[in-house]
Amino acid sequence: MDIKALLLGIQDTEISINISGLSLNSNNLTEGDVFVALQGENSHGGDYSEQAIDKGCVVILSEGRDIECAVPCIRIDHLSLHVATLAQRFYQQAQLVKLIGVTGTNGKTSVSLFISQLLEALNVKTGVIGTLGISGSEEKNANTTPDTLTLYRTLERYYQEGVRVAVIEVSSHALIQKRVAGLAFEQAIFTNLTQDHLDYHKTMEGYRKAKGKLFSDENTQCVIVNRDDENHDYFLNIAPDKKQVSFSIDDFQYCNKNEQGFLCRLNQFIFELPLLGRFNISNALAALTSLRELGYSDDDIMPQLTRITAPLGRMQKITDHNIWIDYAHTPDALANAMSTLREHFPEFKLRVLFGCGGNRDTDKRAKMGKISSELADSVILTSDNPRNEDPQTIIDEIQSGLKEGFEADIILDRELAIQTAITTLNEDECLLIAGKGHETTQTIGTKILPFSDIEVAQNALV
């Protein structure tokens, strides 16, 4: 496409250059791309123009600022308002992919993966975009939901590769920042709403309203809501003109736990769900409901439901050991993970190791401390991603919530903490390592260092 055609009705230009793509990130540019340089909260994209040119950028669109550089620069006031339009014009095949959006505090990754696994088993090529990255790409996400141009570019590639359904984890930040602007979701799925991100949204009501944008959007066709969550009526009421469907754990006639997961009955089907935790029953039901709304029968879905597997770092068992890794980093998620082990392995004492992220919602720290001291027999407090906060200060705030008389062990070095927890674990104990799950880095100060709970735990067992 010529840059003139791309900017028609947005900005007149005499420049005529054939372009191959659009990017908001100078790191992700390829030869022939347009670099869209927006005004950010703390910097302007134009500050990275030289890097963009080195990557092969042929034109820069700059928001409200002229940039002197080696390629043509077109200044456009209020450029951020036109990003979705530019994406739709350039990535036209992206709009041919059927979209399922999943939002909620916890469960987004699991529900997305379960839907993908079920569809793939039914011979539907599916893409997943979310916390674990972009399927079919080595590209890492800086955020759960990538920026608008990355989304459209990915969906365009998906379509060209034969993908016809994409499942996108839609974060509250993404909805506020309009990263999914212009995308039409066939389904919007709500998992649950518990405390998180109050450093950004300030109040739970603000957080809920942010999530609600996905359901009230005029381009959303069907809303699927977890009616076990107390907020389910809110998400139905803001979407009165959409098709509305709900699911509940009560949909099962029975669901009995075992060490592998649950033995369940749904209508005439009796089957084993190979997932730990009642929250995963809800996640599986969300995926089941999604496929029903896509037109599949229970006869199609149920044989595949017995084969689904949890995502990396979600109640992930370290083989042959009573050690689990989980991404739980909110009060509700931590309580769910700990209760799961209590429920499935009642004969074991429970040890939990966790911390809280720096420069994030501080109110949840004491709450997570309280939960850990109420549900665990022993607790080790350590660093998570301290970022620019003092790790000891974070731990002090967690400790303030411990129940009276409960003493937690403190080991600031996360690697040493995991090693200690494992090497001192008794035969009658099981261990939950919570907070980072699948993550492969740890942010300390301004440094992003390689770190994997999974690898550290496995190495400690050698």
N, C-alpha and C positions, 0 to 999 in steps of 0.2 A: 504494500500500500504506500502511496505517496503521502508525505507529511501534509501536503495541502488538503488532500481528501480527509485525512484524519482530523484536521483542525477546522473543517468547514463549519461555519456558523459559530465557532468559538473564538477564533483569532485569525484575521487576515494575514497572509504571509506571501512573499514572493519566492521564498525558498522552495525548491522542488528536489526532494531526495526520497528515494525508495527506502523504506525502513523494514526491519525484520522482526521487531518486537518492542515491548515497552517494559520498563522496570523502574520501581521506586528505590531500589537498592543498588548502589554502585558495585557491590560485590557480586551481584547475580547477573550482570550484563553480559551479553555475547555480541559478537561482531555484527554491526548493522542496527543495533538497538537504539531506541530513544531513552534518554535518562530523564525521568520526570522528577525534578528537584523541587520539593515542597518546603514550606516554612514549618519547621517542627517546634516543639515546645522550648527546646534549648538550643537548637541550631537550624541552619538552612541546608537543604540538600546540595545547594551550590557549593558548599564547602568541600564536597567530595567530587567536584567536576573533573579534576585531573585524574583521579582514580578511575572515574567512569570512562574517560577518553582512553586511558591505557587499556581498558577492557574491550574497547571497540565501539564505543558510543559514537554515533554520527550526527546526532542532534540533541540539544538539551532544551527541555521546556522548563522554564524557571518561574516560580510563583513570586510575582511582584518585585523581581530584582533582576537587573542586568548582570550578566556574567561575561567577563572577558576571557575567552579561551580559544582553543585551536579548532573548534567545530562551531557551526552555527548555533546561536542561542536565541530562543524565542521567549520573550517575556510575556506572561499571561497573568493578569490580576485574578485573584481568587481561583487559581488553578485547581486547588483541592476539590472545589465543587464540581469539576468536570472530569475527575478521574474515572468514575464509573462509566460515563458516556464514552470516553476514549477507549476504555476496556471493551465495551460492547461493540464499538465500531471495528476495532482491530481483531478481537478474538470472537468472531461470529459463531464458530462451531462450538465454542464453550457453552453456548446457550442451548445446545441440543442434548446435553447430558442431564439426565434426571437427577435432581438433588434432594437429599435427605439431610436436614439439619438437626443436630442433637445438642441440647443445652441443659444446664443444671449444674449444681455445685460438684456433685460426685457422680461417677458412672458414665460420663460422656465417652471416654475412651473405650470402655468395655462394651457399651451398647453399639458404638460405631463398628467395632471389630466383630461383634456377634452378627450384626446385620450383614457385614461383608462376607463372613464365613458361610452364613446360610445361603446367600445369593451365589457365591462362587460354587458351592456344592450343588446348586441348581443350574449351573452352567451359565451364570450371568457374570460377565467380567465387571469387576467393581473396583473403584478407587476409594481410598480413605485419606482424609486430610485432618490432622489433629496433633495431639500432644506427642505422639510417637513419630511425627514427621509426615512426609508426603509419600504414599505408597508408590513404588516404581521409580523412586528418585533417591539419590544420595543427599539431596539438599536438606539441610536441617532448618527447622522452624525456630525463629527467635521467639515466636508466640504460638499459643495453641492454634489460633486462627491466623493464617498469614495475611499480608496486606492484599488489597483489592487486585492489583495487577498480577501478583503471584498466583492468586486464586484463579483468575481468568486464564492466565497462561497455562496453568496446570490442567484446568478443565479442557482447554483446547487440545493439549497433548493427549489427555485421556481419550477424547473423542477420536482422534486420529489413530490411537492404538486399539480402538475397539471397545473402550470402556463406555457403558451406557448408563451406569448408576454410580454416583459419587456420594459418599457419606462424609459430612463435614462437621467437626466439632465446632460449635459456635459459642465463643466465650462472651461474657458480658462486656469486656473491654472492646471486643470486635464490634459489638452492636452499637455501643456508644460512639466509637470511632468510625462507624459506617464502612467497615472493611468488606461486608457482604452486600453493599449497596448494589441494587440492580439485579441481583441474583434471585431467581424464582424457585422457591423450595416447594416441592410436591408435598413433603411432610416436614413438620416441625415437631420434635419430640422433647418433652420435658421429663427429666429424671427426678429431681428433688431440689430443694432450696434450703441450705443451711449456711452458717456464718463463714464467709470468706471475702477477701478483697475489700474489706471496709476501709482500708487505707485509701482506696480509690473511689468507692461509691459512698463512703461516709455513713450511710444508714442501710439497714436491711430493706427498707422500702425503696431506696434508690437502687439497690442491687436488684430487687425484684422487678422494678420498672425497666431496668436495662435488659433483663432476660425477656421481658414481655414484648420487646420490640420485634422479636422473631415471629411471634404468634399474631400480632396485630398487623404485620406488614401486608399490604394489599397483594403482594405476589405469592404469599403462602396459601396453599390450597387446603391442606388437611392438618389438624393439630392432634397430637397423640400425647395424652397426659397421664401421669402416675397419680391415681386417685388415692394412694396411700399417703401422699404428701399433703400437709394441711393447706398448701397454697394452690391445690389443683383447681378450685373454683375460680380463682383469680385468672388463671391462664385460659380457662374456658370462656369466662365472661368477656375478656378483651378480644375474643375472636368469634363474635356471634355469627358472622357471615361465612365461617369456614366449616368444613366437615369436621365433626368432633368425635374422637374415640378415646376411651380411657382403658387402663389396665390396673390390676391389683393382684397382690399375692393371693387374695381370696378367690381368684379365678381358678386356682387349683383345688380339686376336691380334697386332696391331702398332699403333704410334702414332708417326708420324714428324713431326718439327717442320717448320714453315715460318714465314714472317714473319707470317702471319695467325693461326697457332695450330698445329693438328695435323691430319694426315690419319690417320684411324683405321679399324680394322676390328673389328667386333664381330659374331661369327657370320657371317650372310650380308650384313651391312650394311657398306658402305664409305662413309665420310662425312668431311666436314671439321668439326672442332670449332673454332669461331672464338674461342678463348681462349688467351692466353699463359700459360705456366707449367705444369709438371707437377702442381703442387698443384691447378690448376684442372681437370685431368683427374680427379683424385680427387673434387673438388667436384661435377663433372658426373655422375660415377658414383653419388655419394650421392643426387643428385636422380633419376637414372634408376632406382635401386633403390627409392626411395620410391614412385615412380609404379607400378612393377611390383607392389609390395605393396598399392597401392590398387586393383589389378585391371586396370591398363592393359597392353596387349601392346606388344612392341617395334615392331610395325607402326604402332601409335598414336604411340609416343614418339619414335622415331628421326627422322622428318622434322622434328619440332619441336626436337630437340636441336641440330640444325645452325644454329638461329636464335637461340640464347640469347646474351645479352650480359652482360658483367660489371657489377657494381654501381658506382655513383658512387664515385670515389676508390680503386678497386681495379684496379691495373695500367691506369690510365686514361691513354691517350696524348693529349698535346696535339696537335691536328690538324696534320699535315704537318711535325711537328718530332720529333726524336729525344729527346723529353722525356716521362717517365712520372711520374704521381702515384700513390702507393700508401699505404695505411693502416698498413703494416708498422710495428709498435711493440714487437715482441718479437724476441729473437735469431733464432728459427726463421723468423719471417715476413720479417725483413730478409734473411736468407740466401736464402730462397726467391725473393724479388723480385729480388735481385741475380743469382742463378744463372739466373733466367729470362731476363734481358737478355743475359747471357753466352751462354746456349744459343741464343737466337733471333737474336742479332745479334753473332756472334763477330768480325766484321770491325771492330767499334767498340771504342774504349777506353771504360771505364765510370767515370763520376763519380757519387758519391752524396752527398746532403745529408740530414742527419737530426739529431735531438737525442733526449733522453729526458724524460719527464714528471717533474715535481717531486712530492714527497710520495707516491711510488709505489715499487715494487720497485726498490731500489738495486742489487741484486746483478746485474741484467741489463745494467747500463750498460757495465762493462768488457767483458763478453761481446760486446755489440753493437759496441764499438770494435774488438775483435779481428777479428770477422767482416768489418767494413767494410774494414779494412786488408789482409785476406787476399784479398778478392774484388774490390775496386775498384782502379782506377789512381790515382784522386784522391778525397779526402774533404773535405767542408765540414761542420764541426760548428756547430750553431746551437741556439737555444732551441726547445723544443717547447711544452708547457704548463708553465712552471716553477712555477706556483702560488706557494707560500710559501717555496720554496728559492731560493738564490742561483744564477742561471743559470750563472755561471762555475764554481761548485762542481760542478754536474752535468756540465759539459763536462770538467772535470778528471778526474772519475771515468770518463768514457767514454775519455778519452785514456790512462788507465792501462792499458787493454787493447790499445792499438795495438801491432802487432808492432814489434820493435826496429828502429830506424832509419826508421820510417815517420812522416812529418810531415803532419798534417792542417791545413787552413786553419780558422780560427775567426772567425766573424762572429756575434756574439750576437743582433743584430737579425734576426729570421727573414725579414722582407720584404726587407731589404737583401741577406741571404744568397742568397735565391732570385733576386733581380735580378742579383746578381753572377755566380752560377752560370750563368745563362742568357746573359748578355751576353758572357761570356768563353768560352762553349762552342765548341769547335772542330768543324769539319765531320766529323772522324773520331771524335767522342765522342758518347756518349749519356748522358743525365742521369736519375737516379732521385731524386725528391723524396719522402722517406719519413717516415712517422710520424703525419700528421694526415689524409691522404686527403680524405674528404668533409666534414670538420669546417668549420664556418663561424665559429668563435670561437677565441680564444686566451686562456687564463687566466694572468694575470700578477698575483701577489699575490692580492688579493681581488677584482680587477677582471676581468670577462669582456668582452673586447673583440672587435669584429667582425674576423674574419680568415679568409681562404680561400686555401690553397695554389694551388688551381685558378685563382682570379681573379688572384692575384699573378703567377702564371706567364704567364697569357694577356696581362696588361697589360705585362709585361716584353718581350713579343714585338711589341708595337705599334710 
